[in-house]
Amino acid sequence: MSGQHAQVYQSDLYRPLTDRQVQKIAGEALRILEKGGMLVHSRTGRAALRQAGARVDESTGVVRFPRALVEDAVSSNPSSITLHARKPGYDVVLEKNRVHYGTGGTAIYVLDPETGERRPSTIEDVILNARMVEQLENIHLFTINVFPNEIQSRDHIDVNRFFHSLDNTAKHVMGGLYSLAGCRRAVEMAEELAGGARALAGRPFVSFITLIISPFKIDDQYGEMTCYLAEKGLPVVVPTEPICGTTSPITLAGNVLTHIAETLGGITLVQSVRKGAPGICGSVGSITNLQTMDHVGGAIERAMINAAVSQLAQYFEIPLYSTGGTSDAVEVDIQAAYESAMSSLLVAMSGANYIHDIAGLMEADLTVSYDKLVMDNEILGMCQRVLRGIEVTDDTLAADLMIERGPGAHFLDADHTIEYMRREFYLPVISSREKREVPGRVPAARAARSFVERVRRQEAGSLIDPEVRERILEQFPEIVIPGS
């Protein structure tokens, strides 16, 4: 199932907003930041923003962003950011409307691959997910998607998650962070692996996710981590997760506006710390289940929101980390399939640069299923075929061939058929297209399970040079090796 190179396509097939609406929302976002501002608890962040020209009220922590400051930050933020991979052909270039897919979510549970029962996730699940992603060709990078519940110290979580991910996939690794001390250790570990700080910043094979807390708040810890990563010149996502009716206005338009205003505030913080640092917008929000007030993962409106934010990010020419493929299903069932497929396709068709959470997540982002990870890889292959579109040339139209063959003829033995038959269609990996009566027919669910079991049975070899790996384990004794 693994491929040598990632297939990358551009798309603007789904545009929920008109150009005039995009401009209206962009203007209102700048007005909100200037007039209402954001609550910034990070002392380093407030100092950097004040130095850059923001109006800071130290008594309240509210920072107001002059329009010119935000526009300057947008201008200085790179419009193209490469998330490098140690795996040839899997560099991820975030720009314009190029589309890539990955995992994510930091779920605290998995469906156990042996029992099928939900249980707390562990380091071994970080490892198995990384190994799975390494072999799933339509998943372009690994955003660390589970939490190692057995790690007791908050400051040890980050280095463990990043080490075990890098040890088991050579695709780019992105991850959220849990403490400033842990963030620093994870960066130091990656620098050791890269051969130094300059080498890592020059070709970053890791990137990091901080967080804007809706509505309009940058807390102390995430703010300090954002400043540290910006100063290091490493890619940092500043995502926001407003929920319709609770942390944003209930309307989709109000949620989209909250999204773009908040994440532009994060981009302004990044650029205030270091001009030209690689800041990435982030769009994660959704709607509210008004009966329970819970966050909803699989709503079609979530895909619409993220597609609209994609348009705004393209308007501002800032790379975007988006969300799709999530589900509220608690089993890998028909609901998991249709919710994931619909949102994956809509957000991909909007041209969102990197769509995270798009493989394996379920139960409103709380749980990862290995079987669903394989199923979603299949869905993403179909999405890729849609984005590739229909090629129209004299050769693909084949009008001369139709004339030559004449009425009533077939095309089975034509050279043209042989030339195109393997590349014109998406060939599914787990989907069954055989009739019921065909001997040996394997249903998709069983094929997904077989893939998971095959990966589990394979010997897990490290993808880090042995000498470097040994040196890292000596320098970072807080890294836990399962079974040792």
C-alpha positions as CSV (number, residue, x, y, z in Angstrom):
1,M,0.0,0.0,0.0
2,S,3.0,2.3,0.5
3,G,4.0,4.6,-2.4
4,Q,7.3,6.1,-3.4
5,H,6.0,9.7,-3.8
6,A,3.0,11.6,-2.5
7,Q,0.5,12.6,-5.1
8,V,-0.3,16.3,-4.7
9,Y,-3.1,18.3,-6.4
10,Q,-4.5,21.8,-6.3
11,S,-8.2,22.5,-6.0
12,D,-10.8,25.3,-5.9
13,L,-13.7,23.1,-6.7
14,Y,-15.8,24.1,-3.7
15,R,-16.1,27.7,-2.7
16,P,-18.9,28.3,-0.2
17,L,-18.2,32.1,-0.1
18,T,-18.3,34.6,-3.0
19,D,-15.3,36.9,-3.5
20,R,-17.3,39.8,-2.1
21,Q,-18.1,37.7,1.1
22,V,-14.4,36.8,1.5
23,Q,-13.5,40.5,1.3
24,K,-16.2,41.4,3.8
25,I,-15.1,38.8,6.4
26,A,-11.4,39.7,5.9
27,G,-12.2,43.4,6.6
28,E,-14.3,42.6,9.7
29,A,-11.5,40.3,11.0
30,L,-9.1,43.2,10.9
31,R,-11.6,45.5,12.5
32,I,-12.2,43.1,15.4
33,L,-8.5,42.8,16.1
34,E,-8.1,46.5,16.0
35,K,-11.1,47.5,18.1
36,G,-11.7,44.4,20.3
37,G,-8.3,42.8,20.4
38,M,-7.2,39.6,22.1
39,L,-6.5,38.7,25.7
40,V,-2.7,37.8,25.8
41,H,-1.5,36.2,29.0
42,S,2.0,35.5,27.7
43,R,4.4,38.2,29.0
44,T,6.9,37.5,26.2
45,G,4.0,37.7,23.7
46,R,2.8,41.0,25.0
47,A,6.3,42.5,24.9
48,A,6.9,41.4,21.3
49,L,3.5,42.7,20.2
50,R,4.1,46.0,22.0
51,Q,7.5,46.4,20.3
52,A,5.9,45.7,17.0
53,G,3.3,48.4,17.4
54,A,0.3,46.8,19.2
55,R,-1.6,48.7,21.9
56,V,-1.2,46.7,25.1
57,D,-3.2,47.3,28.3
58,E,-1.0,45.7,31.0
59,S,-3.7,46.0,33.6
60,T,-6.1,43.7,31.7
61,G,-3.8,41.9,29.3
62,V,-5.9,43.0,26.3
63,V,-3.8,43.7,23.2
64,R,-5.3,45.6,20.3
65,F,-3.8,45.1,16.9
66,P,-3.7,48.1,14.5
67,R,-4.7,47.2,11.0
68,A,-1.3,48.1,9.6
69,L,0.4,45.7,12.1
70,V,-1.7,42.8,11.0
71,E,-1.3,43.6,7.4
72,D,2.5,43.8,7.8
73,A,2.5,40.5,9.6
74,V,0.5,38.9,6.8
75,S,3.0,40.3,4.3
76,S,6.1,39.1,6.2
77,N,4.7,35.6,6.9
78,P,5.9,33.1,4.3
79,S,3.2,32.4,1.7
80,S,4.9,29.0,1.1
81,I,6.1,26.7,3.8
82,T,7.8,23.3,3.3
83,L,7.3,20.7,5.9
84,H,10.2,18.4,5.1
85,A,10.3,14.6,5.3
86,R,13.1,12.2,5.8
87,K,11.2,10.0,3.3
88,P,12.0,10.9,-0.3
89,G,9.1,12.3,-2.2
90,Y,7.0,13.2,0.9
91,D,8.0,16.8,1.5
92,V,4.7,18.8,2.1
93,V,4.6,22.2,0.5
94,L,1.9,24.4,2.0
95,E,1.0,27.1,-0.5
96,K,-1.9,28.5,-2.5
97,N,-4.5,25.7,-2.9
98,R,-2.2,22.6,-2.8
99,V,-3.8,19.9,-0.8
100,H,-2.2,17.4,1.7
101,Y,-3.7,15.0,4.3
102,G,-2.6,13.8,7.7
103,T,-3.6,12.4,11.0
104,G,-4.2,14.3,14.2
105,G,-6.4,14.9,17.2
106,T,-4.3,13.7,20.2
107,A,-7.0,11.2,21.0
108,I,-6.9,9.8,24.6
109,Y,-8.4,6.4,23.5
110,V,-7.9,3.8,20.8
111,L,-10.0,0.9,19.8
112,D,-7.7,-2.0,20.7
113,P,-6.6,-3.8,17.6
114,E,-7.0,-7.2,19.3
115,T,-10.2,-6.8,21.3
116,G,-11.9,-4.0,19.5
117,E,-12.7,-2.4,22.9
118,R,-12.0,1.2,23.7
119,R,-9.0,1.7,26.1
120,P,-6.7,4.6,27.0
121,S,-3.9,5.1,24.4
122,T,-0.2,4.4,25.3
123,I,3.2,5.0,23.8
124,E,2.8,1.7,22.0
125,D,-0.1,3.3,20.2
126,V,2.0,6.3,19.2
127,I,4.4,3.8,17.7
128,L,1.8,1.7,15.9
129,N,0.1,4.7,14.4
130,A,3.4,6.1,13.1
131,R,4.2,2.7,11.6
132,M,0.8,2.6,9.9
133,V,1.1,6.1,8.5
134,E,4.5,5.2,7.1
135,Q,2.8,2.6,4.9
136,L,-0.4,4.4,4.0
137,E,0.3,6.3,0.7
138,N,-2.5,8.8,0.8
139,I,-1.6,10.1,4.3
140,H,1.2,12.6,3.5
141,L,2.4,13.4,7.0
142,F,2.0,12.2,10.6
143,T,0.4,14.6,13.1
144,I,0.8,12.7,16.4
145,N,-2.7,11.5,17.0
146,V,-2.7,9.8,20.4
147,F,-1.8,10.6,23.9
148,P,0.6,8.4,26.0
149,N,-1.5,8.1,29.1
150,E,1.2,6.3,31.0
151,I,3.6,9.3,31.0
152,Q,3.1,10.9,34.4
153,S,5.2,14.0,34.1
154,R,3.7,16.7,31.9
155,D,7.2,17.8,30.9
156,H,8.0,14.4,29.5
157,I,5.0,14.0,27.2
158,D,6.3,16.0,24.2
159,V,9.8,14.4,23.9
160,N,8.3,10.9,24.1
161,R,5.6,11.6,21.5
162,F,8.0,13.2,19.0
163,F,10.8,10.6,19.6
164,H,8.6,7.6,19.0
165,S,7.0,9.2,16.0
166,L,10.4,10.0,14.4
167,D,11.6,6.5,15.3
168,N,8.8,4.9,13.3
169,T,8.0,7.1,10.3
170,A,10.2,9.1,8.0
171,K,7.3,11.3,6.9
172,H,7.1,14.8,8.4
173,V,6.0,14.7,12.0
174,M,3.8,17.4,13.5
175,G,2.5,17.5,17.0
176,G,0.8,19.5,19.7
177,L,2.6,20.4,22.9
178,Y,1.9,20.1,26.6
179,S,4.4,22.3,28.4
180,L,7.1,24.9,27.6
181,A,9.8,22.6,29.2
182,G,8.6,19.7,27.2
183,C,8.5,21.8,24.0
184,R,12.1,22.8,24.5
185,R,13.2,19.2,25.1
186,A,11.3,18.0,22.0
187,V,13.1,20.7,19.9
188,E,16.5,19.8,21.4
189,M,15.9,16.2,20.6
190,A,15.0,17.0,17.0
191,E,18.1,19.2,16.7
192,E,20.2,16.3,17.9
193,L,18.7,14.1,15.2
194,A,19.1,16.8,12.5
195,G,22.7,17.6,13.3
196,G,22.2,20.9,15.0
197,A,19.8,23.8,15.4
198,R,20.7,25.4,12.1
199,A,20.2,22.1,10.2
200,L,16.8,21.6,11.7
201,A,15.6,25.2,11.0
202,G,17.0,24.9,7.4
203,R,15.1,21.6,6.7
204,P,12.5,21.1,9.5
205,F,11.2,17.6,9.6
206,V,9.1,18.4,12.6
207,S,6.6,21.2,13.2
208,F,4.5,22.2,16.2
209,I,1.0,23.1,17.1
210,T,0.2,25.7,19.8
211,L,-3.3,27.0,20.3
212,I,-5.5,30.1,20.3
213,I,-8.2,29.7,22.9
214,S,-11.6,30.9,21.7
215,P,-12.9,33.4,22.1
216,F,-9.8,35.6,21.4
217,K,-7.4,34.5,24.1
218,I,-3.7,33.5,24.0
219,D,-2.9,31.8,27.3
220,D,0.5,32.0,29.0
221,Q,1.9,28.6,28.2
222,Y,0.8,28.4,24.5
223,G,1.9,32.0,24.0
224,E,5.3,31.4,25.5
225,M,5.7,28.2,23.3
226,T,4.6,30.2,20.2
227,C,7.3,32.8,20.9
228,Y,10.0,30.2,21.5
229,L,9.2,28.3,18.3
230,A,9.0,31.5,16.3
231,E,12.4,32.6,17.6
232,K,13.8,29.2,16.6
233,G,12.4,29.7,13.1
234,L,10.5,26.4,13.2
235,P,7.1,25.9,11.6
236,V,4.4,26.7,14.2
237,V,0.6,26.3,13.7
238,V,-1.5,28.8,15.6
239,P,-4.9,27.1,15.3
240,T,-8.2,28.2,16.8
241,E,-11.2,26.1,17.7
242,P,-14.4,28.2,18.0
243,I,-17.6,26.3,18.5
244,C,-20.8,27.7,17.1
245,G,-23.1,28.9,19.9
246,T,-20.6,28.6,22.8
247,T,-17.2,30.1,22.0
248,S,-18.3,31.9,18.8
249,P,-21.6,33.3,17.5
250,I,-23.9,30.5,16.5
251,T,-24.0,31.3,12.8
252,L,-21.5,29.7,10.4
253,A,-20.5,33.2,9.2
254,G,-19.8,34.3,12.7
255,N,-17.7,31.2,13.3
256,V,-15.7,31.7,10.1
257,L,-15.1,35.3,11.2
258,T,-13.9,34.2,14.6
259,H,-11.6,31.6,13.0
260,I,-9.8,34.0,10.7
261,A,-9.6,36.9,13.2
262,E,-8.1,34.7,16.0
263,T,-5.6,32.9,13.8
264,L,-4.5,36.2,12.2
265,G,-3.8,37.3,15.8
266,G,-1.6,34.2,16.2
267,I,0.2,35.0,12.9
268,T,0.8,38.5,14.1
269,L,2.3,37.2,17.3
270,V,4.7,34.9,15.3
271,Q,5.8,37.8,13.1
272,S,6.2,40.2,16.0
273,V,8.7,37.8,17.5
274,R,10.6,37.1,14.3
275,K,9.9,38.5,10.9
276,G,9.6,35.8,8.3
277,A,9.2,33.0,10.8
278,P,7.0,30.2,9.3
279,G,3.6,30.7,10.9
280,I,0.6,28.5,9.8
281,C,-3.0,29.5,10.2
282,G,-5.2,26.9,11.8
283,S,-8.9,26.0,11.5
284,V,-10.4,23.4,13.8
285,G,-13.8,24.6,15.0
286,S,-17.2,23.1,14.6
287,I,-20.8,23.3,15.8
288,T,-22.5,22.6,19.1
289,N,-25.0,19.8,19.9
290,L,-27.6,22.1,21.3
291,Q,-29.2,19.3,23.3
292,T,-26.0,18.4,25.2
293,M,-23.8,21.5,24.5
294,D,-21.1,19.0,23.3
295,H,-18.7,19.7,20.5
296,V,-19.8,17.9,17.3
297,G,-17.1,16.2,15.1
298,G,-18.9,14.9,12.1
299,A,-21.3,17.7,11.2
300,I,-21.3,18.7,7.6
301,E,-21.3,22.3,8.7
302,R,-17.8,21.7,10.1
303,A,-16.6,20.9,6.6
304,M,-18.4,24.1,5.3
305,I,-16.7,26.2,8.0
306,N,-13.3,24.8,7.2
307,A,-13.8,25.2,3.5
308,A,-14.7,28.9,4.0
309,V,-11.6,29.5,6.2
310,S,-9.6,27.9,3.4
311,Q,-10.8,30.6,1.1
312,L,-9.8,33.3,3.6
313,A,-6.4,31.8,4.1
314,Q,-5.9,31.8,0.3
315,Y,-7.1,35.4,0.2
316,F,-4.4,36.4,2.8
317,E,-1.9,34.0,1.1
318,I,-1.0,32.3,4.4
319,P,-0.6,28.5,4.6
320,L,-3.4,26.7,6.3
321,Y,-3.8,23.8,8.7
322,S,-7.4,22.7,8.3
323,T,-9.6,19.9,9.6
324,G,-11.7,17.1,7.9
325,G,-12.6,13.5,8.0
326,T,-13.9,13.4,11.6
327,S,-16.9,11.6,12.9
328,D,-19.1,11.3,15.9
329,A,-19.5,7.5,15.4
330,V,-18.4,5.3,18.3
331,E,-17.9,2.3,16.0
332,V,-16.4,1.9,12.5
333,D,-19.7,1.8,10.9
334,I,-21.8,3.4,8.2
335,Q,-21.9,6.7,10.1
336,A,-18.2,6.8,10.4
337,A,-17.9,6.2,6.7
338,Y,-20.3,8.8,5.4
339,E,-19.4,11.5,7.8
340,S,-15.6,11.1,7.2
341,A,-16.1,10.9,3.4
342,M,-18.3,13.9,3.1
343,S,-16.1,16.3,5.1
344,S,-12.9,14.9,3.6
345,L,-14.1,15.6,0.1
346,L,-15.5,19.1,0.8
347,V,-12.5,20.4,2.6
348,A,-10.1,18.9,0.0
349,M,-12.1,20.5,-2.8
350,S,-11.7,23.9,-1.1
351,G,-7.9,23.7,-1.6
352,A,-7.0,23.6,2.2
353,N,-3.3,23.1,2.3
354,Y,-3.0,20.5,5.1
355,I,-6.1,18.8,6.3
356,H,-5.3,17.1,9.7
357,D,-7.6,14.8,11.7
358,I,-8.6,13.3,8.4
359,A,-7.6,9.7,9.1
360,G,-8.5,7.4,12.0
361,L,-10.4,9.7,14.3
362,M,-13.9,9.1,15.6
363,E,-16.1,9.7,18.6
364,A,-15.9,13.5,18.3
365,D,-12.1,13.3,18.1
366,L,-11.6,11.3,21.3
367,T,-10.7,7.9,19.8
368,V,-8.5,6.5,17.1
369,S,-9.4,3.3,15.3
370,Y,-6.7,1.5,13.3
371,D,-9.3,0.0,11.0
372,K,-10.7,3.4,10.3
373,L,-7.2,4.7,9.6
374,V,-7.0,2.2,6.7
375,M,-10.6,3.0,5.6
376,D,-9.8,6.7,5.5
377,N,-6.7,6.2,3.5
378,E,-9.0,4.6,0.9
379,I,-11.4,7.6,1.1
380,L,-8.4,9.9,0.6
381,G,-7.4,8.0,-2.5
382,M,-10.9,8.8,-3.9
383,C,-10.6,12.4,-2.9
384,Q,-7.3,12.6,-4.8
385,R,-8.9,11.2,-7.9
386,V,-11.6,14.0,-7.7
387,L,-8.9,16.7,-7.3
388,R,-7.0,15.3,-10.3
389,G,-10.1,16.0,-12.4
390,I,-10.8,15.0,-16.0
391,E,-7.9,15.6,-18.4
392,V,-9.2,16.9,-21.7
393,T,-6.8,16.6,-24.7
394,D,-7.0,15.3,-28.2
395,D,-5.6,12.1,-27.0
396,T,-7.9,11.6,-24.0
397,L,-11.0,12.6,-26.0
398,A,-10.0,9.9,-28.6
399,A,-12.3,11.3,-31.3
400,D,-10.1,10.0,-34.1
401,L,-10.2,6.5,-32.5
402,M,-14.0,6.6,-32.4
403,I,-14.1,7.6,-36.1
404,E,-11.5,4.9,-37.0
405,R,-13.4,2.1,-35.1
406,G,-16.8,3.2,-36.3
407,P,-20.3,2.6,-35.0
408,G,-20.8,-0.7,-33.1
409,A,-17.1,-1.4,-32.5
410,H,-15.5,-1.9,-29.1
411,F,-12.3,-0.5,-27.6
412,L,-11.1,-3.4,-25.4
413,D,-8.1,-4.2,-27.7
414,A,-7.2,-0.7,-28.6
415,D,-3.6,0.6,-27.8
416,H,-5.3,3.7,-26.3
417,T,-7.1,1.4,-23.8
418,I,-3.9,-0.3,-22.8
419,E,-2.1,3.1,-22.4
420,Y,-4.7,4.6,-20.1
421,M,-6.4,1.7,-18.3
422,R,-4.1,1.7,-15.3
423,R,-3.8,5.5,-14.7
424,E,-7.3,6.8,-15.6
425,F,-9.1,5.3,-12.6
426,Y,-8.5,5.1,-8.9
427,L,-7.8,1.5,-8.0
428,P,-9.0,0.8,-4.5
429,V,-6.9,-1.2,-2.1
430,I,-9.5,-2.5,0.4
431,S,-12.8,-2.0,-1.4
432,S,-14.3,-5.1,-2.9
433,R,-15.6,-4.9,-6.5
434,E,-16.2,-8.6,-7.1
435,K,-19.7,-10.1,-7.2
436,R,-21.0,-11.9,-4.2
437,E,-20.5,-15.3,-5.9
438,V,-16.7,-14.8,-6.6
439,P,-14.6,-17.2,-4.4
440,G,-12.2,-15.5,-2.0
441,R,-14.1,-12.2,-2.1
442,V,-12.8,-10.1,0.9
443,P,-15.1,-7.4,2.3
444,A,-13.6,-4.0,2.9
445,A,-13.8,-4.2,6.7
446,R,-11.9,-7.5,6.7
447,A,-9.3,-6.2,4.3
448,A,-8.7,-3.2,6.5
449,R,-8.3,-5.5,9.5
450,S,-5.9,-7.6,7.6
451,F,-3.7,-4.6,6.8
452,V,-3.6,-3.6,10.5
453,E,-2.6,-7.1,11.5
454,R,0.1,-7.2,8.8
455,V,1.7,-4.0,10.1
456,R,1.5,-5.3,13.7
457,R,3.2,-8.5,12.7
458,Q,6.1,-6.8,10.9
459,E,9.3,-6.3,12.9
460,A,9.4,-2.7,14.1
461,G,12.8,-1.4,13.0
462,S,14.0,2.1,14.0
463,L,14.2,4.7,11.3
464,I,16.8,6.7,13.2
465,D,20.5,6.0,12.6
466,P,21.6,3.6,15.4
467,E,24.4,5.8,16.7
468,V,22.2,8.9,16.8
469,R,19.4,7.0,18.4
470,E,21.7,5.7,21.2
471,R,23.0,9.2,21.7
472,I,19.5,10.7,22.0
473,L,18.4,8.0,24.5
474,E,21.5,8.8,26.6
475,Q,20.8,12.6,26.5
476,F,17.0,12.3,27.1
477,P,16.6,9.7,29.8
478,E,12.9,10.7,30.2
479,I,12.2,8.8,26.9
480,V,10.3,5.6,27.8
481,I,11.0,2.5,25.7
482,P,8.1,0.0,25.9
483,G,9.1,-3.4,27.2
484,S,12.6,-2.3,28.5
